[in-house]
């Protein structure tokens, strides 16, 4: 485990008049004035001016982390579209499954309606549609890859012709099928650890890849029998280090680092306290040097914090978490409620635009 981590803190409304005092977060719309320096279990706050004059000069890891945190992210090429990552974007969730926790069963047997729902999300402002054919809810049964391909094929055929599509799967054969049909990105909840062929498939296709954290992907999206019961000494540091190792493994397998996106896996094998730690520490993941995806829409954490609100009544909580992600510089927000999230982000961006020139 690396002994030093940096979390950007003390975000400011504007960098105007603060040269040398603030740094820009990942080339985006956020600026910050200090780091929380986490080293060997100890935590201290260091201003940007002090950091650049001292720690960054004598500590190669600190300098590398600072460079990664402040470096603009390369645009994502999604087929014939290019997505700039200097602002947050909405990724629409499209499940064609009978048992997803939030919207399972509504579109599984009607590919035309499913594709229409995807087009509606694009029209509402989604930059990308994340298409999935297997539920990742706790306790969901494993789906044979042939059945998963049958579920996603007719939807991908219709949707990927004119809209950017990501395939949400942990199986190499499903990845291949979707990519052949025009999908432009892979979102793997197992971070390439479920199927030994997945890395080869992604490397050959040369498409962007999302690596998501979960406790033990070989045992399923939520890990083993103690899933969701905690057990992390420090969920933020442990998740960060795990993702750092998975990035290195993906690069070693021939995947372009500039095309890797990381997802801390909110709700996947984590207790409430773990999820809160990750959400409050999101900005630290910029130290990995990759764009960040946040998938917190309609998750159990919202119910846990709001009197056990059922899945269908978690819109307000989902918007709160999406804006939390935007404030932390997250580039991709994976959501069910596209139109509402796009509206919230437009208002947020309007406030940021005014602050950056005011």
WOJO-V990604 format. One record per helix or strand of 3 or more residues. SS is the DSSP state (a for helix, b for strand). FROM is the first residue (numbers start at 1). TO is the last residue. Records with the same first field share a line. If there is no record, write none. Layout:
SS = FROM-TO ; FROM-TO
This chain:
b = 4-12 ; 31-39 ; 42-47 ; 76-78 ; 81-83 ; 89-95 ; 128-132 ; 165-168 ; 185-188 ; 208-212 ; 260-263 ; 291-294 ; 332-335
a = 48-53 ; 55-58 ; 60-70 ; 111-123 ; 145-159 ; 172-180 ; 198-205 ; 217-219 ; 235-252 ; 257-259 ; 272-280 ; 282-288 ; 300-304 ; 311-313 ; 315-327 ; 338-357
